[in-house]
Amino acid sequence: MFISNGRAVRLKPPGIGFECEYSTLDQIRSVWTGVVSDEMVEALVRAAGLKGARLELWLILGDAA
């Protein structure tokens, strides 16, 4: 938190952008293995290649989509 113009401003941590829809399974695994948990890597792998409405459905419903 810092003060700007007399007001307290809370900073959010930066996010990480990664476009799984344009990445292969191998690319995702090589980039993220050892950086995030194995469970998270596999969740990203399941999103590989999904675009548009299919990706939106997957984000909402997960593997049930």
Distance bins in CASP14 RR format, pairs under 12 A and 6 or more apart:
PFRMAT RR
TARGET T0000
AUTHOR 0000-0000-0000
RMODE 2
METHOD distances of the structure
MODEL  1
1 7 0 0 0 0 0 1 0 0 0 0 0
1 8 1 0 1 0 0 0 0 0 0 0 0
1 9 1 0 0 1 0 0 0 0 0 0 0
1 10 1 0 1 0 0 0 0 0 0 0 0
1 11 1 0 0 1 0 0 0 0 0 0 0
1 12 0 0 0 0 0 1 0 0 0 0 0
2 8 1 0 0 1 0 0 0 0 0 0 0
2 9 1 0 1 0 0 0 0 0 0 0 0
2 10 0 0 0 0 1 0 0 0 0 0 0
2 11 1 0 0 1 0 0 0 0 0 0 0
3 9 1 0 0 1 0 0 0 0 0 0 0
3 10 0 0 0 0 0 1 0 0 0 0 0
3 11 0 0 0 0 0 1 0 0 0 0 0
4 10 0 0 0 0 0 1 0 0 0 0 0
4 11 0 0 0 0 0 1 0 0 0 0 0
16 31 0 0 0 0 0 1 0 0 0 0 0
16 32 0 0 0 0 1 0 0 0 0 0 0
16 35 0 0 0 0 1 0 0 0 0 0 0
16 36 0 0 0 0 1 0 0 0 0 0 0
16 40 0 0 0 0 0 1 0 0 0 0 0
16 44 0 0 0 0 0 1 0 0 0 0 0
17 23 0 0 0 0 0 1 0 0 0 0 0
17 31 0 0 0 0 0 1 0 0 0 0 0
17 32 0 0 0 0 0 1 0 0 0 0 0
17 44 0 0 0 0 0 1 0 0 0 0 0
18 27 0 0 0 0 1 0 0 0 0 0 0
18 28 1 0 0 1 0 0 0 0 0 0 0
18 31 1 0 0 1 0 0 0 0 0 0 0
18 32 1 0 0 1 0 0 0 0 0 0 0
18 35 0 0 0 0 0 1 0 0 0 0 0
18 36 0 0 0 0 0 1 0 0 0 0 0
18 40 0 0 0 0 0 1 0 0 0 0 0
18 41 0 0 0 0 0 1 0 0 0 0 0
18 43 0 0 0 0 0 1 0 0 0 0 0
18 44 1 0 0 1 0 0 0 0 0 0 0
18 45 0 0 0 0 0 1 0 0 0 0 0
18 47 0 0 0 0 1 0 0 0 0 0 0
18 48 0 0 0 0 0 1 0 0 0 0 0
19 27 0 0 0 0 0 1 0 0 0 0 0
19 28 0 0 0 0 0 1 0 0 0 0 0
19 31 0 0 0 0 0 1 0 0 0 0 0
19 44 0 0 0 0 0 1 0 0 0 0 0
19 47 0 0 0 0 1 0 0 0 0 0 0
19 48 0 0 0 0 0 1 0 0 0 0 0
19 49 0 0 0 0 1 0 0 0 0 0 0
19 50 0 0 0 0 0 1 0 0 0 0 0
19 51 0 0 0 0 1 0 0 0 0 0 0
19 55 0 0 0 0 0 1 0 0 0 0 0
20 27 0 0 0 0 1 0 0 0 0 0 0
20 28 1 0 0 1 0 0 0 0 0 0 0
20 29 0 0 0 0 0 1 0 0 0 0 0
20 31 0 0 0 0 0 1 0 0 0 0 0
20 32 0 0 0 0 0 1 0 0 0 0 0
20 40 0 0 0 0 0 1 0 0 0 0 0
20 41 0 0 0 0 0 1 0 0 0 0 0
20 42 0 0 0 0 0 1 0 0 0 0 0
20 43 0 0 0 0 1 0 0 0 0 0 0
20 44 1 0 1 0 0 0 0 0 0 0 0
20 45 0 0 0 0 1 0 0 0 0 0 0
20 46 0 0 0 0 1 0 0 0 0 0 0
20 47 1 0 1 0 0 0 0 0 0 0 0
20 48 1 0 1 0 0 0 0 0 0 0 0
20 49 1 0 0 1 0 0 0 0 0 0 0
20 50 1 0 0 1 0 0 0 0 0 0 0
20 51 0 0 0 0 1 0 0 0 0 0 0
20 54 0 0 0 0 0 1 0 0 0 0 0
20 55 0 0 0 0 1 0 0 0 0 0 0
20 58 0 0 0 0 1 0 0 0 0 0 0
20 59 0 0 0 0 0 1 0 0 0 0 0
21 27 0 0 0 0 0 1 0 0 0 0 0
21 28 0 0 0 0 0 1 0 0 0 0 0
21 44 0 0 0 0 0 1 0 0 0 0 0
21 47 1 0 0 1 0 0 0 0 0 0 0
21 48 1 0 0 1 0 0 0 0 0 0 0
21 49 1 0 1 0 0 0 0 0 0 0 0
21 50 1 0 1 0 0 0 0 0 0 0 0
21 51 1 0 1 0 0 0 0 0 0 0 0
21 52 1 0 0 1 0 0 0 0 0 0 0
21 54 0 0 0 0 1 0 0 0 0 0 0
21 55 1 0 0 1 0 0 0 0 0 0 0
21 56 0 0 0 0 0 1 0 0 0 0 0
21 58 0 0 0 0 0 1 0 0 0 0 0
21 59 0 0 0 0 0 1 0 0 0 0 0
22 28 0 0 0 0 0 1 0 0 0 0 0
22 47 0 0 0 0 0 1 0 0 0 0 0
22 48 0 0 0 0 1 0 0 0 0 0 0
22 49 1 0 0 1 0 0 0 0 0 0 0
22 50 0 0 0 0 0 1 0 0 0 0 0
22 51 0 0 0 0 1 0 0 0 0 0 0
22 55 0 0 0 0 0 1 0 0 0 0 0
23 29 0 0 0 0 1 0 0 0 0 0 0
23 30 0 0 0 0 1 0 0 0 0 0 0
23 31 1 0 0 1 0 0 0 0 0 0 0
23 32 0 0 0 0 1 0 0 0 0 0 0
23 41 0 0 0 0 0 1 0 0 0 0 0
23 44 0 0 0 0 1 0 0 0 0 0 0
23 45 0 0 0 0 1 0 0 0 0 0 0
23 47 0 0 0 0 1 0 0 0 0 0 0
23 48 1 0 1 0 0 0 0 0 0 0 0
23 49 1 0 0 1 0 0 0 0 0 0 0
23 50 0 0 0 0 0 1 0 0 0 0 0
23 51 0 0 0 0 0 1 0 0 0 0 0
24 30 0 0 0 0 1 0 0 0 0 0 0
24 31 0 0 0 0 0 1 0 0 0 0 0
24 44 0 0 0 0 0 1 0 0 0 0 0
24 45 0 0 0 0 1 0 0 0 0 0 0
24 48 1 0 0 1 0 0 0 0 0 0 0
24 49 0 0 0 0 1 0 0 0 0 0 0
25 31 0 0 0 0 0 1 0 0 0 0 0
25 32 0 0 0 0 0 1 0 0 0 0 0
25 33 0 0 0 0 0 1 0 0 0 0 0
25 41 0 0 0 0 0 1 0 0 0 0 0
25 42 0 0 0 0 1 0 0 0 0 0 0
25 44 0 0 0 0 1 0 0 0 0 0 0
25 45 1 0 1 0 0 0 0 0 0 0 0
25 46 0 0 0 0 1 0 0 0 0 0 0
25 47 0 0 0 0 0 1 0 0 0 0 0
25 48 1 0 1 0 0 0 0 0 0 0 0
25 49 0 0 0 0 1 0 0 0 0 0 0
26 32 0 0 0 0 0 1 0 0 0 0 0
26 33 0 0 0 0 0 1 0 0 0 0 0
26 41 0 0 0 0 0 1 0 0 0 0 0
26 45 0 0 0 0 1 0 0 0 0 0 0
26 48 0 0 0 0 1 0 0 0 0 0 0
27 33 0 0 0 0 0 1 0 0 0 0 0
27 41 0 0 0 0 0 1 0 0 0 0 0
27 44 0 0 0 0 0 1 0 0 0 0 0
27 45 0 0 0 0 1 0 0 0 0 0 0
27 48 0 0 0 0 1 0 0 0 0 0 0
27 49 0 0 0 0 0 1 0 0 0 0 0
28 35 0 0 0 0 0 1 0 0 0 0 0
28 36 0 0 0 0 0 1 0 0 0 0 0
28 40 0 0 0 0 0 1 0 0 0 0 0
28 41 1 0 0 1 0 0 0 0 0 0 0
28 42 0 0 0 0 1 0 0 0 0 0 0
28 43 0 0 0 0 1 0 0 0 0 0 0
28 44 1 0 1 0 0 0 0 0 0 0 0
28 45 1 0 1 0 0 0 0 0 0 0 0
28 46 0 0 0 0 1 0 0 0 0 0 0
28 47 0 0 0 0 1 0 0 0 0 0 0
28 48 1 0 1 0 0 0 0 0 0 0 0
28 49 0 0 0 0 1 0 0 0 0 0 0
28 50 0 0 0 0 0 1 0 0 0 0 0
29 35 0 0 0 0 0 1 0 0 0 0 0
29 36 0 0 0 0 0 1 0 0 0 0 0
29 38 0 0 0 0 1 0 0 0 0 0 0
29 40 0 0 0 0 0 1 0 0 0 0 0
29 41 1 0 0 1 0 0 0 0 0 0 0
29 42 0 0 0 0 1 0 0 0 0 0 0
29 43 0 0 0 0 0 1 0 0 0 0 0
29 44 0 0 0 0 1 0 0 0 0 0 0
29 45 1 0 0 1 0 0 0 0 0 0 0
29 46 0 0 0 0 0 1 0 0 0 0 0
29 48 0 0 0 0 1 0 0 0 0 0 0
30 41 0 0 0 0 1 0 0 0 0 0 0
30 44 0 0 0 0 0 1 0 0 0 0 0
30 45 0 0 0 0 0 1 0 0 0 0 0
31 40 0 0 0 0 0 1 0 0 0 0 0
31 41 0 0 0 0 1 0 0 0 0 0 0
31 44 0 0 0 0 1 0 0 0 0 0 0
31 45 0 0 0 0 0 1 0 0 0 0 0
31 48 0 0 0 0 0 1 0 0 0 0 0
32 38 0 0 0 0 1 0 0 0 0 0 0
32 39 0 0 0 0 0 1 0 0 0 0 0
32 40 1 0 0 1 0 0 0 0 0 0 0
32 41 1 0 1 0 0 0 0 0 0 0 0
32 42 0 0 0 0 1 0 0 0 0 0 0
32 43 0 0 0 0 1 0 0 0 0 0 0
32 44 1 0 0 1 0 0 0 0 0 0 0
32 45 0 0 0 0 1 0 0 0 0 0 0
32 47 0 0 0 0 0 1 0 0 0 0 0
32 48 0 0 0 0 0 1 0 0 0 0 0
33 39 0 0 0 0 0 1 0 0 0 0 0
33 40 0 0 0 0 0 1 0 0 0 0 0
33 41 1 0 1 0 0 0 0 0 0 0 0
33 42 0 0 0 0 0 1 0 0 0 0 0
33 44 0 0 0 0 0 1 0 0 0 0 0
33 45 0 0 0 0 0 1 0 0 0 0 0
34 40 0 0 0 0 1 0 0 0 0 0 0
34 41 1 0 0 1 0 0 0 0 0 0 0
35 41 0 0 0 0 1 0 0 0 0 0 0
35 44 0 0 0 0 0 1 0 0 0 0 0
36 42 0 0 0 0 0 1 0 0 0 0 0
36 43 0 0 0 0 1 0 0 0 0 0 0
36 44 0 0 0 0 1 0 0 0 0 0 0
36 45 0 0 0 0 0 1 0 0 0 0 0
37 43 0 0 0 0 1 0 0 0 0 0 0
37 44 0 0 0 0 0 1 0 0 0 0 0
38 44 0 0 0 0 0 1 0 0 0 0 0
38 45 0 0 0 0 0 1 0 0 0 0 0
39 45 0 0 0 0 0 1 0 0 0 0 0
39 46 0 0 0 0 0 1 0 0 0 0 0
40 46 0 0 0 0 0 1 0 0 0 0 0
40 47 0 0 0 0 0 1 0 0 0 0 0
41 47 0 0 0 0 0 1 0 0 0 0 0
41 48 0 0 0 0 0 1 0 0 0 0 0
42 48 0 0 0 0 0 1 0 0 0 0 0
42 63 0 0 0 0 0 1 0 0 0 0 0
43 50 0 0 0 0 0 1 0 0 0 0 0
43 58 0 0 0 0 0 1 0 0 0 0 0
43 59 0 0 0 0 0 1 0 0 0 0 0
43 62 0 0 0 0 1 0 0 0 0 0 0
43 63 0 0 0 0 1 0 0 0 0 0 0
44 50 0 0 0 0 0 1 0 0 0 0 0
44 58 0 0 0 0 0 1 0 0 0 0 0
45 63 0 0 0 0 0 1 0 0 0 0 0
46 54 0 0 0 0 0 1 0 0 0 0 0
46 55 0 0 0 0 0 1 0 0 0 0 0
46 58 1 0 0 1 0 0 0 0 0 0 0
46 59 0 0 0 0 0 1 0 0 0 0 0
46 61 0 0 0 0 0 1 0 0 0 0 0
46 62 1 0 0 1 0 0 0 0 0 0 0
46 63 1 0 0 1 0 0 0 0 0 0 0
46 64 0 0 0 0 0 1 0 0 0 0 0
46 65 0 0 0 0 1 0 0 0 0 0 0
47 54 0 0 0 0 1 0 0 0 0 0 0
47 55 1 0 0 1 0 0 0 0 0 0 0
47 56 0 0 0 0 0 1 0 0 0 0 0
47 57 0 0 0 0 0 1 0 0 0 0 0
47 58 1 0 0 1 0 0 0 0 0 0 0
47 59 0 0 0 0 1 0 0 0 0 0 0
47 62 0 0 0 0 1 0 0 0 0 0 0
47 63 0 0 0 0 0 1 0 0 0 0 0
47 65 0 0 0 0 0 1 0 0 0 0 0
48 54 0 0 0 0 0 1 0 0 0 0 0
48 55 0 0 0 0 0 1 0 0 0 0 0
48 58 0 0 0 0 0 1 0 0 0 0 0
49 55 0 0 0 0 1 0 0 0 0 0 0
49 58 0 0 0 0 0 1 0 0 0 0 0
50 56 0 0 0 0 1 0 0 0 0 0 0
50 57 0 0 0 0 1 0 0 0 0 0 0
50 58 1 0 1 0 0 0 0 0 0 0 0
50 59 0 0 0 0 1 0 0 0 0 0 0
50 61 0 0 0 0 0 1 0 0 0 0 0
50 62 0 0 0 0 0 1 0 0 0 0 0
50 63 0 0 0 0 0 1 0 0 0 0 0
50 65 0 0 0 0 1 0 0 0 0 0 0
51 57 0 0 0 0 0 1 0 0 0 0 0
51 58 0 0 0 0 0 1 0 0 0 0 0
51 59 0 0 0 0 0 1 0 0 0 0 0
52 58 0 0 0 0 1 0 0 0 0 0 0
52 59 0 0 0 0 0 1 0 0 0 0 0
52 65 0 0 0 0 0 1 0 0 0 0 0
53 59 0 0 0 0 0 1 0 0 0 0 0
53 60 0 0 0 0 0 1 0 0 0 0 0
53 61 0 0 0 0 0 1 0 0 0 0 0
53 65 0 0 0 0 1 0 0 0 0 0 0
54 60 0 0 0 0 0 1 0 0 0 0 0
54 61 0 0 0 0 0 1 0 0 0 0 0
54 62 0 0 0 0 0 1 0 0 0 0 0
54 65 1 0 0 1 0 0 0 0 0 0 0
55 61 0 0 0 0 0 1 0 0 0 0 0
55 62 0 0 0 0 0 1 0 0 0 0 0
55 65 0 0 0 0 1 0 0 0 0 0 0
56 62 0 0 0 0 0 1 0 0 0 0 0
56 65 0 0 0 0 1 0 0 0 0 0 0
57 63 0 0 0 0 0 1 0 0 0 0 0
57 64 0 0 0 0 1 0 0 0 0 0 0
57 65 1 0 1 0 0 0 0 0 0 0 0
58 64 0 0 0 0 1 0 0 0 0 0 0
58 65 1 0 1 0 0 0 0 0 0 0 0
59 65 0 0 0 0 1 0 0 0 0 0 0
END
